[in-house]
Each structure stands twice: as structure tokens, then as C-alpha cells.
Amino acid sequence: MKQLLQIELFKIFRRPRTYISFGIVTAITFVIQLAMLTDGKSYMSFALQGVNEQFDIHGNMINGYFITYIILQTLLIQIPLLVALVAGDTLAGEANLGTLRLILTKPISRNQLVLAKFGSSFIYTVLLVIWLAIVALGVSLLLFGRGDMVNIKSDTFILILQDDVLWRYGAAFCFAMLAMTTIASLSILLSVFADNSIGPIISTMGIVVVLTILSNLDLPLFNHIKPYIFTTHMIGWKGFFDDPIPYRQIGISSLVLVLYTVAFAAATMLIFNKKDIKS
Amino acid sequence: MASPILEVRSLTKSFNHFKAVDDLSFAINKGSVYGFLGQNGAGKSTTMRMLMGLIFPDRGSIFINGSAFSNSQRHMLRNIGAIIERPDMYGYLSGWENLRIFAALSDNNIKAGRLHEVIEMVGLKGREKDKVKAYSQGMKQRLGIAIAIVHEPDMLILDEPTNGLDPQGIAEIRNLIISLSKDHGKTILVSSHLLHEVEQVATDIIIIHKGRKVTEAPAGQLLHPDDTMIEITLKPGNELPALIAGSGWAQFGAQISNNLLTIKMNPSHIPQLNKWLVEHDVEVSGITTQHSFEAYFLNITNETTAADRTV
């Protein structure tokens, strides 16, 4: 199993496509950082226009923590796409290349192969989120420095003291890893049905976009199903920047995401074990 | 008697309503080279995919060294190396990296020395560090064979290994198959629709048509030179039918139709027949030999098709 996992990782990280994701994350982050570097003050005064009338705020508000929060909000849709780009290719890409046929002439079980695919996709996902943490948080702190973090919500304004922020980002990035592995699992599941990787990548994004819209629509019809949709729980990382932190809700969201991940993996194994390889 | 290295019993597979393989049974004995023949779409690849666990049969069983093979027993494939259809590999990796990956999937303990050995055996020495996307079709086929044999299996399953190759590539693969059988003692099941190719390497032949086995026999039995079909084109206006009927050539089943004399016999008799025709003032404008096996194959597959139509 360890050998299989090493092989899968070797294949992922020897492929140029893999590094496109890291490049895109870097580029988007850099663009936001550049924009905030040149136009951050007017953005901040616009964001705080209601608050400034009631409070007198001093200090470095456009700091690395604040910028990172903006970057994470912006990348909410892009990161799942970048995860799907690799995870959606795991089985379907091999089928398209014809290598799945050659792999399965070897004495390895289909379950082992699926598990190795999941394991390698999860490692890729985790590394992508760590990279995001480095370029978003690390570089933003270098460029903008530290300071108390302002979390502006539609109806509230939360100020988190600078010494209390870093661990929250650590927790938020860990949660993001969990959420993104759920996306990776969905992509791999969809990958079983296809013989080229475009289908699973587009399908994953379609599902994420539609379910995110459902999760955000405040209509009675959808309110009943929202707690069961995984996209509702994917934004659970934001809870770490609330006051007080809704630990119970974050726990429930984590559990739902884990259950979805396990269910997607189980379904993948079940289907792949019955699938005729005709590609 | 030792049990066959591979045995198939009543293998059946349908795709929707199309029966690709129908109640197919055969056995492969150790040390032989089996030619698995059939027209395009006869069910050869589907059968080979079932043998390797890529496709699940609707009915029937596969036995490897006497033990039943199923999806939960994939470790049994340790003793088999295969190329099913094209040997597709990772184009962005080198030949060496591809070989290393697939070798590790076959057996964790394969050493670099063995990889060098098979690279040399298939004639890729010096090109193993090149990316596979730069390989010709022939080189990919040879790398595919290297991948199939790297873990030293007793048996090889090669599905159309000469597909898409130029004559030189075909000859190289043919020689490699012969060498693997004779020098390395591999049992080989090789499918093809190129009869001439199979004829040159196979010790035994299985012919399938429309998913069903139509014949299975030692190659020597099917390829007897006495069964060669000889066609002689004659100039019009001769009285050959009467001459032939009264001659010794009649015993070879000679028939004349539209100035074409067809006769089934050993090609070594051709000079004698030609001489006889000249002596009887019959002008010959052409002589062709239809390969014995080709004739046999076409005959047997056509017979099956005709029988299907009758049914």
C-alpha cells in the first residue's frame, strides 16, 4: 500500500498540470496583495464606513491577517476547482491515457488502487492548502505586518487582538483541508464514471456551485435541506473568526464533511470494483 | 498430467444485447505459444480483458494454475504479464520511470539490475531515459513487453502486439516472442487478426468467431502444406476439364471455373503440374498460392457465418 501511494504521488508531482494549481494560487494571492498594497486604505474606509461613525479605530487595520481573510474569501470557489483539477483526473485521466488498463493487469487489488488514489489526492490537497497558507498568510504578514484583525460581517464587526489570531488561522487552514478533501473525494467518485478528466472536473464544479447557491439561499424550501448539504459546512472555517467561536457548530460541520468524504470513498470503491474497464 | 497454466470454462460476456464472448472454453498448457485468432470484433480482446480481471464475465470461470480466479484473487496475476491492446504509458515520464512504476506494481522487490536486463532484452538500451511521448509505436510496444516480463511471470498474454507497427517493427516483436518462448520458457497467449504473424510463432491455435470458439488444435495440424490452395489462371479456350478428370490431379480436388483452376495440394507439386499443363498445350497466365492457414481460417469463419444465417 505504501509503495502504491508513493507511485501515485510520484505521478502527481511529475506532471506539469499539478504545478498549475500552485501557480494559480500564487497568482491570485499576489494580485489581491498588490491591490491591497496600492488601494488598501480606500477599501478599508469603504468597508468600515458605517463603523467609523460610531467607533474611533486606530492602528494598522490593513495588516497581514486582514488581507489573508480577504484572500480566503476570494478563493472560496477557485480552490475547489484546483483540487478537482487533480482529483478528477485520478481514475478518469488514467482511463483516458489507457494506463488504467495496464495498471489493472498487475497483481494489485482495485480497493488498494482506489485507496492510493484517495491518499495521494488528499496529500496533494493538503499541500495546496499549506501552500495557500504560506503565500496568503506568510507573504501578507511580510508585506503588511501584524495587527489586530477586523472581521467585518453584514451585521456585526468583530475585532480580534493580534496575539489571538495566528492559532485561529492554523485551525481555519486545518478545517479548509478537511473541506477540500471532501471536494477531492467527490471528484474521485465522479472520476470513476468517466473516461476523460474534463467530465469529473466540470461536474465537481457544477455540483459545488449549485449546492453553494442552495446553501446561501435564504428560502424556507431549502432551509430544511441546508444542514445536510456539504457545501453549507465547507465555510465552517469562518467560525474560527467569530466571537465566541461556535465550537459545537464547527464540530458538526467537521463531522458532516468527514461523513461525506467516507461516503464518497466507499461509493467509489463499490462502483470501481464492479466496473468493466473498457478504455 | 499437469493442470493447464490457464483454463477458461464457459466464459460468456454480453454488452447490452450484444454477446461479445459466448460459452468460450479452452486451456493453455505450459511452455506453448497459443495463437488466439479471430477477425476484428470476434471477442479476442474481451476474452483477454476477462483473463486479466479488467472485465467481469457474466458467466463462466477462469483458472490460473488450477485455482479459480476472481476480482478478490487479483494476487494470482503475479504469475502473468500482459499487454491488452495498445501499451499506453505515461508520456511525461521516461521509459525507465514507466518500467520502474509498473515493475513496482508487479513486485516490490525487483532490483534495478533486472530493469536494465529487460531494457536490454527488448532493445531499448540507450533510449530508456527518453520521455515515452518521444517513442515510436514500436518502441512503446517493446517497452510494453518489458513491463509485461519484468517480474518474470510464467505466462504472457499479448493482445495484438504488432498492431500499428511497420514491417520491421512486426519482425522485431515476432522475434522477441519467439525468443521469450524458446530462450526464456514463457507460455504465451498471443492474439492477432494477422494470420501470417501468428502462424510464424504459434505452436497451438485457437480460433474464435463471433465470440465462439470454432477450432482449437496444434498449429502443425492446421497448417499442413498439403492443404495449400493453388489457383492457376488459364488462357481461355482449352479443354482442360476433360483432361483433368482423367488425370492424377483429380485426386487433389481440382476444379475449374471461369478459366481458373483451383487445386488443394502441397506447393512442392506446382512445377510438376505446370509442366503437365504445358505438355498438354494449356497456356498458363498466372499461378498464385493461397496460404493454407488463411484458406482454412476464411473457410471456417465463413462456414460459421453461413451457419448463423441459416439459424
Interface residues (C-beta under 8 A of the other chain):
Chain A: Q3 L4 I7 F10 K11 R14 R15 P16 L97 G98 T99 R101 L102 I103 L104 T105 K106 P107 I108 S109 R110 N273 K274 D276 I277 K278
Chain B: R49 M52 G53 L54 I55 F56 N71 S72 R74 H75 M76 L77 R78 I80 G81 A82 I83 I84 E85 R86 P87 D88 M89 Y90 G91 Y92 L93 E97 I101 F102 A104 L105 S106 N108 G144 I147 A148
